[in-house]
Amino acid sequence: MIIGSHTISHPCLSKLDKKEQEKEIIESFDYLSRIIDHKINTFCIPYGGIHTFNNHTINILKNSDYSFAFNVESKNITNYDLNHSIYALPRYDCNEFMYGECN
């Protein structure tokens, strides 16, 4: 398991301008860094899917202390992903698995 950042208020980032996205992403990173005695360097895009983030999102992540970020795209990570989309890596949603839903 990895503890990572996920924004402050869980917005759809593609609906925000660059400054609003930066605030959500950086404040989330800063908050977690203050309360957890562990370097936070991962991010998961809220909601996921190609329509939920844009070039501003990727550039903000690249220019901050994040090492990589996850998108919600149900597939395994490939070498191509690692070499070309490190800030939008695919991941499976926990709800896709037996016992994954919160009842």
ZADO-1210 file (C-alpha; in nm, 4 decimals, padded with zeros to 6 digits):
<atoms>
<atom x="00.0000" y="00.0000" z="00.0000" code="MET" pos="1"/>
<atom x="00.1078" y="00.3540" z="-00.0741" code="ILE" pos="2"/>
<atom x="-00.0191" y="00.6668" z="00.0952" code="ILE" pos="3"/>
<atom x="-00.0546" y="00.9371" z="-00.1651" code="GLY" pos="4"/>
<atom x="-00.2130" y="01.2713" z="-00.2228" code="SER" pos="5"/>
<atom x="-00.5588" y="01.3085" z="-00.3779" code="HIS" pos="6"/>
<atom x="-00.6426" y="01.6856" z="-00.3653" code="THR" pos="7"/>
<atom x="-00.8007" y="01.8805" z="-00.0808" code="ILE" pos="8"/>
<atom x="-01.1684" y="01.8767" z="-00.1839" code="SER" pos="9"/>
<atom x="-01.1858" y="01.5989" z="-00.4487" code="HIS" pos="10"/>
<atom x="-01.2817" y="01.8098" z="-00.7524" code="PRO" pos="11"/>
<atom x="-01.2757" y="01.7027" z="-01.1143" code="CYS" pos="12"/>
<atom x="-00.9453" y="01.8694" z="-01.1990" code="LEU" pos="13"/>
<atom x="-01.0239" y="01.9241" z="-01.5678" code="SER" pos="14"/>
<atom x="-01.3046" y="02.1609" z="-01.4630" code="LYS" pos="15"/>
<atom x="-01.0632" y="02.3864" z="-01.2720" code="LEU" pos="16"/>
<atom x="-00.8249" y="02.6455" z="-01.4096" code="ASP" pos="17"/>
<atom x="-00.4501" y="02.6009" z="-01.3650" code="LYS" pos="18"/>
<atom x="-00.4310" y="02.8079" z="-01.0448" code="LYS" pos="19"/>
<atom x="-00.7199" y="02.6186" z="-00.8806" code="GLU" pos="20"/>
<atom x="-00.5662" y="02.2837" z="-00.9773" code="GLN" pos="21"/>
<atom x="-00.2316" y="02.3881" z="-00.8355" code="GLU" pos="22"/>
<atom x="-00.3944" y="02.4883" z="-00.5055" code="LYS" pos="23"/>
<atom x="-00.5776" y="02.1540" z="-00.4762" code="GLU" pos="24"/>
<atom x="-00.2697" y="01.9459" z="-00.5620" code="ILE" pos="25"/>
<atom x="-00.0029" y="02.1379" z="-00.3664" code="ILE" pos="26"/>
<atom x="-00.2137" y="02.1927" z="-00.0531" code="GLU" pos="27"/>
<atom x="-00.2985" y="01.8224" z="-00.0436" code="SER" pos="28"/>
<atom x="00.0690" y="01.7319" z="-00.0715" code="PHE" pos="29"/>
<atom x="00.1634" y="01.9853" z="00.1990" code="ASP" pos="30"/>
<atom x="-00.1115" y="01.8681" z="00.4353" code="TYR" pos="31"/>
<atom x="-00.0152" y="01.5013" z="00.4158" code="LEU" pos="32"/>
<atom x="00.3531" y="01.5866" z="00.4518" code="SER" pos="33"/>
<atom x="00.2759" y="01.7668" z="00.7789" code="ARG" pos="34"/>
<atom x="00.0718" y="01.4874" z="00.9393" code="ILE" pos="35"/>
<atom x="00.2583" y="01.1793" z="00.8172" code="ILE" pos="36"/>
<atom x="00.6181" y="01.1056" z="00.9060" code="ASP" pos="37"/>
<atom x="00.6834" y="00.9774" z="00.5563" code="HIS" pos="38"/>
<atom x="00.7697" y="01.1456" z="00.2276" code="LYS" pos="39"/>
<atom x="00.4558" y="01.1748" z="00.0156" code="ILE" pos="40"/>
<atom x="00.5475" y="01.1613" z="-00.3511" code="ASN" pos="41"/>
<atom x="00.2505" y="00.9950" z="-00.5191" code="THR" pos="42"/>
<atom x="-00.0828" y="01.1294" z="-00.6380" code="PHE" pos="43"/>
<atom x="-00.4082" y="00.9773" z="-00.7563" code="CYS" pos="44"/>
<atom x="-00.6289" y="01.1817" z="-00.9867" code="ILE" pos="45"/>
<atom x="-00.9787" y="01.2170" z="-00.8376" code="PRO" pos="46"/>
<atom x="-01.2437" y="01.0203" z="-01.0289" code="TYR" pos="47"/>
<atom x="-00.9864" y="00.9195" z="-01.2887" code="GLY" pos="48"/>
<atom x="-01.0355" y="00.8786" z="-01.6569" code="GLY" pos="49"/>
<atom x="-00.8824" y="01.0837" z="-01.9346" code="ILE" pos="50"/>
<atom x="-01.1633" y="01.3414" z="-01.9082" code="HIS" pos="51"/>
<atom x="-01.0848" y="01.4264" z="-01.5420" code="THR" pos="52"/>
<atom x="-00.7430" y="01.5869" z="-01.5909" code="PHE" pos="53"/>
<atom x="-00.5577" y="01.7882" z="-01.8533" code="ASN" pos="54"/>
<atom x="-00.2140" y="01.9219" z="-01.9473" code="ASN" pos="55"/>
<atom x="-00.2239" y="02.1688" z="-01.6572" code="HIS" pos="56"/>
<atom x="-00.2659" y="01.8754" z="-01.4172" code="THR" pos="57"/>
<atom x="00.0276" y="01.6844" z="-01.5662" code="ILE" pos="58"/>
<atom x="00.2522" y="01.9934" z="-01.5672" code="ASN" pos="59"/>
<atom x="00.1726" y="02.0737" z="-01.2034" code="ILE" pos="60"/>
<atom x="00.2561" y="01.7167" z="-01.1028" code="LEU" pos="61"/>
<atom x="00.5795" y="01.7224" z="-01.3063" code="LYS" pos="62"/>
<atom x="00.6899" y="02.0502" z="-01.1464" code="ASN" pos="63"/>
<atom x="00.6210" y="01.9408" z="-00.7891" code="SER" pos="64"/>
<atom x="00.7771" y="01.6696" z="-00.5734" code="ASP" pos="65"/>
<atom x="00.5564" y="01.3913" z="-00.7100" code="TYR" pos="66"/>
<atom x="00.7370" y="01.0879" z="-00.8522" code="SER" pos="67"/>
<atom x="00.4309" y="00.9462" z="-01.0273" code="PHE" pos="68"/>
<atom x="00.0520" y="00.9653" z="-01.0339" code="ALA" pos="69"/>
<atom x="-00.2357" y="00.7281" z="-01.0954" code="PHE" pos="70"/>
<atom x="-00.5333" y="00.7595" z="-01.3232" code="ASN" pos="71"/>
<atom x="-00.8289" y="00.5199" z="-01.2968" code="VAL" pos="72"/>
<atom x="-00.7925" y="00.3084" z="-01.6073" code="GLU" pos="73"/>
<atom x="-00.8564" y="-00.0589" z="-01.5454" code="SER" pos="74"/>
<atom x="-00.5465" y="-00.2248" z="-01.6842" code="LYS" pos="75"/>
<atom x="-00.2026" y="-00.3361" z="-01.5776" code="ASN" pos="76"/>
<atom x="00.0870" y="-00.0907" z="-01.5904" code="ILE" pos="77"/>
<atom x="00.3094" y="-00.1538" z="-01.8923" code="THR" pos="78"/>
<atom x="00.6627" y="-00.0465" z="-01.9800" code="ASN" pos="79"/>
<atom x="00.5067" y="00.2012" z="-02.2222" code="TYR" pos="80"/>
<atom x="00.3128" y="00.3600" z="-01.9342" code="ASP" pos="81"/>
<atom x="00.6295" y="00.3830" z="-01.7246" code="LEU" pos="82"/>
<atom x="00.8152" y="00.5526" z="-02.0082" code="ASN" pos="83"/>
<atom x="00.5404" y="00.7789" z="-02.1468" code="HIS" pos="84"/>
<atom x="00.2704" y="00.8488" z="-01.8890" code="SER" pos="85"/>
<atom x="00.4297" y="00.8408" z="-01.5434" code="ILE" pos="86"/>
<atom x="00.1787" y="01.1041" z="-01.4210" code="TYR" pos="87"/>
<atom x="-00.1277" y="00.9104" z="-01.5401" code="ALA" pos="88"/>
<atom x="-00.0468" y="00.5464" z="-01.4662" code="LEU" pos="89"/>
<atom x="-00.3390" y="00.3052" z="-01.4923" code="PRO" pos="90"/>
<atom x="-00.4772" y="00.1394" z="-01.1825" code="ARG" pos="91"/>
<atom x="-00.7714" y="-00.0763" z="-01.0903" code="TYR" pos="92"/>
<atom x="-01.0494" y="00.0662" z="-00.8766" code="ASP" pos="93"/>
<atom x="-01.0947" y="-00.1315" z="-00.5553" code="CYS" pos="94"/>
<atom x="-01.4671" y="-00.1603" z="-00.6305" code="ASN" pos="95"/>
<atom x="-01.3829" y="-00.3908" z="-00.9220" code="GLU" pos="96"/>
<atom x="-01.2765" y="-00.6645" z="-00.6829" code="PHE" pos="97"/>
<atom x="-01.4779" y="-00.8930" z="-00.4603" code="MET" pos="98"/>
<atom x="-01.5180" y="-00.7285" z="-00.1186" code="TYR" pos="99"/>
<atom x="-01.3957" y="-00.3971" z="-00.2606" code="GLY" pos="100"/>
<atom x="-01.7143" y="-00.1999" z="-00.1991" code="GLU" pos="101"/>
<atom x="-01.7777" y="-00.0277" z="00.1323" code="CYS" pos="102"/>
<atom x="-02.1146" y="-00.1365" z="00.2694" code="ASN" pos="103"/>
</atoms>
